Amino acid sequence: MKILVIGSGGREHALVWKAAQSPRATAVWCAPGNAGIALERLARDGRPVECAPIGAEDLPRLLEFARQRHPDLTLVGPDNPLAMGIVDLFQSAGLRAWGPNRKAARFESSKVFAQQFMERHRIPTARAAAFSEPGPARAFAESLEGRCAVKADGLALGKGVRVCSSMAEAAEAIDDFLIRRVHGAAGGSVVIQEYLEGIEVSLHAMVDGRTALLFPTSQDHKQALDGDQGPNTGGMGAYCPTPFLDEAGIDRIQREIIRPWLDGCRSEGIDYRGILYPGLMLTRQGPKVLEFNARFGDPETQVYLARLDNDLIDLCEACLEGALDRQGLRWRPETAICVVMASAGYPGSYVKGRPIRGLTDAASWPNVKVFHAGTARAGDEMVTAGGRVLGVTAWAAGLEAAREIAYQAVERIRFDGAHYRRDIGARPRTQGQERMDPT
């Protein structure tokens, strides 16, 4: 089976790595891929993965490439091509593409749509309202005493959210989005949500339009600095599973969030096939949705696929065929953790082209996989080429053992200005004392 993966980050490296393990995979391409992806080999026969230098948002060239190579299945990683309608485009050309179509991708591409959908179908979420003018937006933020999240309506590379603790911070965020347009058209409208207290977890589910198979919970670390300080990023690390939800809690999420969401999709003619990734806050009143994402999280993908025991190709096919009810998700018992190594300055400006040393040493450790996110080749050297550079992923029997292995591998990798958080996976020691009501 020939597989095409769209994207170039750590998430896509994990997708390629997992797809290449399938005995069914006879060829794997990635567009545009990265320097680490180009090193992968198929488990079946050692054939190398090929990277095609085509941007993930260059839909006409991606379609032309697919028509020439005839992949049996295309896996779409990033949010932007999904929002642009790459799945619809490929399907119209008779090509199978895994991921939500353009209509379904609105759950991520429009925070306003997602918020209003939740309100229509009584899915638990924060008190919120949408605005396109700064005056009414400030008035609503004032009613929340400035304790709120200000979110750009559209896609903003995971950086279109400001969590505010004062009216001054809220006003600045509103003006940045609606007046100064720091996120361009993505911030033409904003959703302002009340601040929710609790424990934030990342929930993922594989959806085939009728059935949703829940993954174990994971937890991302969004802020750039230890202790959840500093600016918001695309994600500085993750681990799976978390200790924050028991069986009763999972059942409650199925009952109060996933089932109403599926019913709402059916009633509104939304044929959702792919990954649904709702970010949840576990409050004392119960789970509440912060936002929806229409693709795998990054770096959550890295820890999930390190533990997934299923053949990824089988799951994606079942998803497209509406046959997930005949599948069961199988997970390895280990805990997995991913520590992101970033360029100095990320999520702001940063320098590219820094030589990376120690990758072979780190990769030689058992139960370690170094996923590349922003890397490139410069002659014989591997160099930095992005804000998030590497996702050093490890798995072991228990969180502490996994953390120790991951950080030992991180310490063997060096590049000028390398920055990473040192507290990934340390949250269970400081969080998790709250228990939500299981009813």
C-alpha positions as CSV (number, residue, x, y, z in Angstrom):
1,M,0.0,0.0,0.0
2,K,1.4,3.4,-1.0
3,I,1.0,6.2,1.6
4,L,1.4,9.9,1.2
5,V,1.7,12.1,4.4
6,I,1.1,15.8,4.2
7,G,3.2,18.1,6.5
8,S,6.6,18.8,7.8
9,G,6.6,18.8,11.6
10,G,7.1,16.4,14.5
11,R,3.5,15.2,14.2
12,E,4.1,14.3,10.6
13,H,7.4,12.5,11.4
14,A,5.5,10.4,14.0
15,L,2.8,9.6,11.4
16,V,5.4,8.6,8.8
17,W,7.3,6.5,11.4
18,K,4.2,4.7,12.4
19,A,2.9,4.2,8.9
20,A,6.3,2.8,7.8
21,Q,6.1,0.1,10.5
22,S,3.0,-1.4,8.8
23,P,3.7,-4.6,6.8
24,R,1.2,-3.3,4.3
25,A,3.2,-0.2,3.5
26,T,5.1,-0.6,0.1
27,A,6.0,3.1,-0.4
28,V,5.7,6.2,1.8
29,W,6.1,9.8,0.7
30,C,6.0,13.0,2.8
31,A,5.3,16.5,1.4
32,P,7.3,18.5,2.2
33,G,8.8,16.4,5.1
34,N,12.0,17.3,6.9
35,A,15.5,16.0,7.3
36,G,14.6,13.4,10.0
37,I,11.6,12.1,8.0
38,A,14.0,11.5,5.1
39,L,16.0,9.0,7.3
40,E,13.0,6.7,7.9
41,R,12.8,3.2,6.3
42,L,9.9,0.9,5.7
43,A,9.8,-2.1,8.0
44,R,8.7,-4.3,5.1
45,D,11.8,-4.1,3.0
46,G,14.0,-1.2,4.2
47,R,12.9,1.0,1.4
48,P,13.6,4.7,2.2
49,V,10.8,7.2,2.8
50,E,10.9,9.9,0.1
51,C,10.3,13.6,0.8
52,A,8.7,15.7,-1.9
53,P,9.5,19.5,-1.7
54,I,5.9,20.6,-1.9
55,G,4.4,22.9,0.7
56,A,1.5,21.5,2.8
57,E,-0.7,24.4,1.6
58,D,0.2,24.1,-2.1
59,L,-2.9,22.1,-2.9
60,P,-2.6,22.2,-6.7
61,R,1.0,20.8,-6.7
62,L,0.1,18.2,-4.0
63,L,-2.8,17.0,-6.2
64,E,-0.5,16.8,-9.2
65,F,2.0,14.8,-7.2
66,A,-0.7,12.4,-6.0
67,R,-2.0,12.0,-9.6
68,Q,1.5,11.0,-10.7
69,R,2.3,8.7,-7.8
70,H,-1.2,7.2,-7.1
71,P,-1.0,6.8,-3.3
72,D,-3.7,4.4,-2.0
73,L,-4.1,6.6,1.1
74,T,-3.1,10.2,2.0
75,L,-2.8,11.2,5.7
76,V,-3.2,15.0,6.3
77,G,-1.3,16.2,9.4
78,P,-1.7,20.0,9.7
79,D,-4.8,22.1,10.2
80,N,-4.3,24.6,7.4
81,P,-4.6,22.2,4.4
82,L,-7.6,20.6,6.1
83,A,-9.3,24.0,6.5
84,M,-8.4,24.8,2.8
85,G,-10.3,21.7,1.7
86,I,-7.5,19.3,0.7
87,V,-9.6,16.2,1.6
88,D,-12.5,17.5,-0.6
89,L,-10.0,18.2,-3.5
90,F,-8.4,14.8,-3.3
91,Q,-11.8,13.0,-3.0
92,S,-13.1,14.9,-6.1
93,A,-10.1,13.4,-8.0
94,G,-10.9,9.9,-6.9
95,L,-8.1,9.8,-4.2
96,R,-8.6,8.6,-0.6
97,A,-7.5,11.2,1.9
98,W,-7.8,10.8,5.7
99,G,-8.9,13.8,7.7
100,P,-12.0,16.0,8.1
101,N,-13.3,17.6,5.0
102,R,-13.6,21.4,4.8
103,K,-17.0,21.6,6.4
104,A,-16.0,19.4,9.3
105,A,-12.6,21.2,9.8
106,R,-14.6,24.3,10.8
107,F,-14.5,22.9,14.3
108,E,-10.9,24.2,14.4
109,S,-10.8,26.8,11.6
110,S,-13.5,28.8,13.3
111,K,-13.6,29.3,17.0
112,V,-16.9,31.1,16.6
113,F,-18.5,28.2,14.8
114,A,-17.3,25.7,17.4
115,Q,-18.5,27.8,20.3
116,Q,-21.9,28.3,18.8
117,F,-22.1,24.6,17.9
118,M,-21.5,23.7,21.5
119,E,-24.1,26.1,22.7
120,R,-26.7,24.7,20.2
121,H,-26.1,21.1,21.3
122,R,-25.6,21.8,25.0
123,I,-22.0,20.6,25.2
124,P,-20.4,21.8,28.4
125,T,-18.1,24.7,27.8
126,A,-17.1,28.0,29.2
127,R,-19.4,31.0,29.2
128,A,-18.3,32.9,26.0
129,A,-19.3,35.3,23.3
130,A,-17.9,36.3,19.8
131,F,-17.0,39.8,18.7
132,S,-15.7,41.6,15.7
133,E,-15.6,45.1,17.3
134,P,-13.3,46.0,20.2
135,G,-15.8,48.0,22.2
136,P,-18.3,45.2,22.9
137,A,-15.4,42.8,23.3
138,R,-13.9,44.9,26.1
139,A,-17.3,45.3,27.8
140,F,-17.7,41.5,27.9
141,A,-14.2,41.0,29.2
142,E,-15.0,43.6,31.9
143,S,-18.0,41.5,32.9
144,L,-15.6,38.7,33.5
145,E,-13.3,41.0,35.5
146,G,-10.6,40.5,32.9
147,R,-10.2,36.8,33.8
148,C,-10.7,35.2,30.4
149,A,-9.2,33.7,27.3
150,V,-9.2,35.8,24.2
151,K,-9.1,33.6,21.1
152,A,-8.6,34.5,17.4
153,D,-11.5,33.0,15.4
154,G,-9.2,31.5,12.7
155,L,-6.0,29.4,12.6
156,A,-2.9,31.1,14.1
157,L,-0.3,28.4,14.3
158,G,-1.4,27.4,17.8
159,K,-0.6,31.0,19.1
160,G,-3.9,32.7,18.7
161,V,-4.9,32.4,22.4
162,R,-4.2,34.8,25.2
163,V,-5.1,33.8,28.7
164,C,-5.6,36.9,30.7
165,S,-5.8,37.5,34.5
166,S,-6.6,41.2,34.4
167,M,-8.6,43.7,32.4
168,A,-5.4,45.4,31.3
169,E,-4.2,42.1,29.8
170,A,-7.6,41.4,28.2
171,A,-7.8,44.9,26.6
172,E,-4.3,44.5,25.2
173,A,-5.2,41.1,23.7
174,I,-8.4,42.4,22.2
175,D,-6.6,45.4,20.7
176,D,-3.8,43.2,19.3
177,F,-6.3,40.9,17.6
178,L,-9.1,43.3,16.4
179,I,-7.2,46.5,15.9
180,R,-3.5,45.8,15.4
181,R,-4.4,42.5,13.6
182,V,-1.3,40.6,14.9
183,H,-2.7,37.4,13.5
184,G,-4.1,39.0,10.3
185,A,-7.4,37.7,9.0
186,A,-7.4,34.9,11.6
187,G,-8.1,37.6,14.3
188,G,-10.8,39.4,12.5
189,S,-13.2,38.0,15.0
190,V,-12.5,36.8,18.5
191,V,-14.1,34.5,21.0
192,I,-13.8,35.6,24.6
193,Q,-14.2,32.8,27.2
194,E,-14.5,32.9,30.9
195,Y,-11.4,31.6,32.7
196,L,-12.0,28.1,33.9
197,E,-10.1,26.6,36.8
198,G,-9.2,22.9,36.9
199,I,-6.8,20.5,35.2
200,E,-6.4,20.8,31.4
201,V,-6.0,17.6,29.4
202,S,-5.8,16.7,25.7
203,L,-8.4,14.2,24.6
204,H,-8.3,12.6,21.2
205,A,-10.7,10.4,19.4
206,M,-10.7,8.6,16.0
207,V,-14.1,9.3,14.3
208,D,-15.7,7.7,11.3
209,G,-18.9,9.8,11.1
210,R,-20.8,7.4,13.4
211,T,-18.4,6.0,16.0
212,A,-15.8,7.7,18.1
213,L,-13.0,5.7,19.7
214,L,-11.4,7.6,22.6
215,F,-7.7,7.6,23.1
216,P,-6.1,7.6,26.6
217,T,-5.7,11.1,28.0
218,S,-2.6,13.1,27.5
219,Q,-1.4,16.4,28.7
220,D,0.4,19.1,26.7
221,H,2.6,21.9,28.1
222,K,1.9,25.0,26.2
223,Q,3.9,27.8,27.9
224,A,7.5,28.3,26.8
225,L,9.0,28.2,30.3
226,D,9.1,25.9,33.4
227,G,6.2,26.3,35.7
228,D,3.8,27.2,32.9
229,Q,5.4,30.6,32.6
230,G,6.1,32.7,29.5
231,P,4.3,33.0,26.1
232,N,2.0,30.4,24.6
233,T,3.6,28.0,22.1
234,G,2.6,25.2,19.8
235,G,3.5,22.8,22.6
236,M,6.7,22.2,24.6
237,G,6.1,18.6,25.6
238,A,3.5,16.0,26.5
239,Y,3.0,12.7,28.2
240,C,0.5,9.9,28.1
241,P,-1.5,8.6,30.0
242,T,-2.4,11.1,32.7
243,P,-3.6,10.2,36.2
244,F,-6.4,12.7,36.1
245,L,-9.3,10.6,34.8
246,D,-10.7,7.3,36.1
247,E,-13.2,5.1,34.3
248,A,-16.2,7.1,35.7
249,G,-14.6,10.3,34.4
250,I,-14.1,8.9,30.9
251,D,-17.7,7.6,30.9
252,R,-18.9,11.1,31.8
253,I,-17.0,12.6,28.9
254,Q,-18.5,10.1,26.5
255,R,-22.0,10.9,27.8
256,E,-21.8,14.6,28.1
257,I,-19.4,15.6,25.3
258,I,-18.7,13.0,22.7
259,R,-22.2,11.7,22.2
260,P,-23.8,15.1,21.9
261,W,-21.1,16.2,19.6
262,L,-21.7,13.2,17.3
263,D,-25.5,13.7,17.4
264,G,-24.9,17.4,16.6
265,C,-22.8,16.5,13.6
266,R,-25.4,14.1,12.3
267,S,-28.2,16.6,12.7
268,E,-26.3,19.4,10.9
269,G,-25.0,17.2,8.1
270,I,-21.4,17.2,9.1
271,D,-19.6,14.0,8.0
272,Y,-16.6,14.0,10.3
273,R,-13.9,11.4,9.6
274,G,-10.5,11.7,11.2
275,I,-9.1,12.8,14.5
276,L,-11.2,15.0,16.9
277,Y,-9.1,16.6,19.5
278,P,-11.0,18.6,22.1
279,G,-9.0,20.4,24.7
280,L,-10.8,19.8,28.1
281,M,-10.7,21.5,31.4
282,L,-11.6,19.2,34.3
283,T,-13.4,21.5,36.6
284,R,-15.1,20.7,39.9
285,Q,-18.4,20.9,38.0
286,G,-17.3,18.4,35.4
287,P,-15.4,18.3,32.1
288,K,-15.8,21.4,29.9
289,V,-14.5,21.9,26.3
290,L,-12.0,24.7,25.8
291,E,-11.8,24.3,22.1
292,F,-11.9,21.7,19.3
293,N,-9.0,20.7,17.0
294,A,-9.6,18.8,13.8
295,R,-6.3,16.9,13.7
296,F,-3.7,15.2,15.9
297,G,-2.0,17.5,18.5
298,D,1.7,18.1,18.3
299,P,3.5,16.9,20.5
300,E,0.6,14.6,21.6
301,T,0.9,12.5,18.4
302,Q,4.5,11.6,19.3
303,V,3.4,10.1,22.7
304,Y,0.3,8.5,21.3
305,L,1.9,6.7,18.4
306,A,4.8,5.5,20.7
307,R,2.1,3.6,22.6
308,L,-0.3,2.6,19.9
309,D,-0.2,-1.1,19.2
310,N,-2.6,-1.0,16.2
311,D,-1.5,-0.7,12.6
312,L,-2.2,3.0,11.8
313,I,-3.1,2.2,8.2
314,D,-5.8,-0.2,9.3
315,L,-7.3,2.4,11.7
316,C,-7.3,5.2,9.1
317,E,-8.9,2.9,6.5
318,A,-11.6,1.8,8.9
319,C,-12.2,5.5,9.7
320,L,-12.8,6.3,6.0
321,E,-15.0,3.2,5.5
322,G,-17.2,3.8,8.6
323,A,-16.0,0.6,10.1
324,L,-14.5,1.8,13.4
325,D,-17.1,-0.1,15.4
326,R,-15.3,-3.3,14.3
327,Q,-11.9,-2.0,15.5
328,G,-10.5,-1.8,19.0
329,L,-7.7,0.5,20.1
330,R,-4.8,-1.4,21.6
331,W,-2.2,0.4,23.7
332,R,1.2,-0.6,25.1
333,P,1.3,-0.5,28.9
334,E,4.2,1.9,29.1
335,T,4.0,5.7,29.8
336,A,5.4,7.9,27.0
337,I,6.8,11.4,27.2
338,C,8.0,13.9,24.6
339,V,10.3,16.8,25.4
340,V,10.5,19.5,22.7
341,M,13.8,21.1,22.0
342,A,13.3,24.5,20.6
343,S,15.4,27.3,19.1
344,A,16.4,30.2,21.3
345,G,13.7,32.9,21.0
346,Y,10.8,30.6,20.1
347,P,7.9,31.3,19.9
348,G,9.2,34.7,18.8
349,S,12.0,35.2,16.3
350,Y,14.9,32.7,16.1
351,V,18.0,31.9,14.1
352,K,18.0,29.0,11.7
353,G,21.0,26.9,10.5
354,R,22.5,25.9,13.9
355,P,24.4,22.6,13.6
356,I,22.8,19.8,15.7
357,R,25.1,17.3,17.4
358,G,24.5,14.2,19.4
359,L,21.5,12.8,17.5
360,T,23.0,9.4,16.9
361,D,24.0,9.1,20.5
362,A,20.5,10.0,21.7
363,A,18.8,7.7,19.3
364,S,20.9,4.8,20.4
365,W,19.2,4.7,23.8
366,P,16.6,1.9,24.1
367,N,13.0,3.1,24.1
368,V,13.9,6.5,22.7
369,K,12.7,8.0,19.4
370,V,13.9,11.5,18.3
371,F,11.2,13.0,16.1
372,H,12.3,15.9,13.9
373,A,10.1,19.0,13.6
374,G,12.3,21.9,12.3
375,T,15.5,20.4,10.8
376,A,17.2,20.5,7.4
377,R,20.4,19.2,5.8
378,A,23.3,21.6,5.1
379,G,25.9,19.4,3.4
380,D,26.7,16.6,5.7
381,E,25.3,18.4,8.8
382,M,21.8,18.4,10.3
383,V,20.9,21.9,11.2
384,T,18.0,23.7,12.8
385,A,15.2,25.0,10.5
386,G,12.3,26.0,12.8
387,G,11.2,27.1,16.2
388,R,10.4,23.7,17.5
389,V,13.4,21.6,16.4
390,L,13.1,18.1,17.9
391,G,10.7,16.1,20.0
392,V,12.7,13.7,22.1
393,T,10.3,10.9,23.0
394,A,10.8,8.0,25.4
395,W,8.6,5.3,27.0
396,A,9.0,3.1,30.1
397,A,7.1,1.4,32.9
398,G,5.9,4.5,34.7
399,L,6.1,8.3,34.3
400,E,9.2,8.8,36.4
401,A,11.2,6.2,34.5
402,A,10.1,7.7,31.1
403,R,11.0,11.2,32.2
404,E,14.5,10.1,33.3
405,I,15.2,8.4,30.0
406,A,13.8,11.3,27.9
407,Y,15.9,13.9,29.7
408,Q,19.0,11.7,29.5
409,A,18.6,11.6,25.8
410,V,17.9,15.3,25.6
411,E,21.2,16.0,27.4
412,R,23.1,14.2,24.6
413,I,21.8,16.6,21.9
414,R,23.4,20.0,21.4
415,F,22.8,23.0,19.3
416,D,23.5,26.7,20.0
417,G,20.6,28.3,21.9
418,A,18.8,25.0,22.5
419,H,15.9,25.6,24.8
420,Y,13.6,23.1,26.5
421,R,11.4,22.8,29.6
422,R,12.7,20.8,32.4
423,D,9.4,20.0,34.0
424,I,7.6,18.0,31.3
425,G,5.6,15.3,33.1
426,A,6.2,16.8,36.5
427,R,2.7,18.2,36.7
428,P,1.1,15.2,38.5
429,R,3.1,16.2,41.6
430,T,1.5,19.6,41.7
431,Q,-1.9,19.0,40.0
432,G,-4.5,16.3,40.2
433,Q,-5.6,16.9,43.8
434,E,-8.9,18.2,42.5
435,R,-11.5,15.6,41.7
436,M,-14.5,16.3,39.5
437,D,-17.9,15.0,40.5
438,P,-18.3,11.8,38.5
439,T,-22.0,12.4,38.0
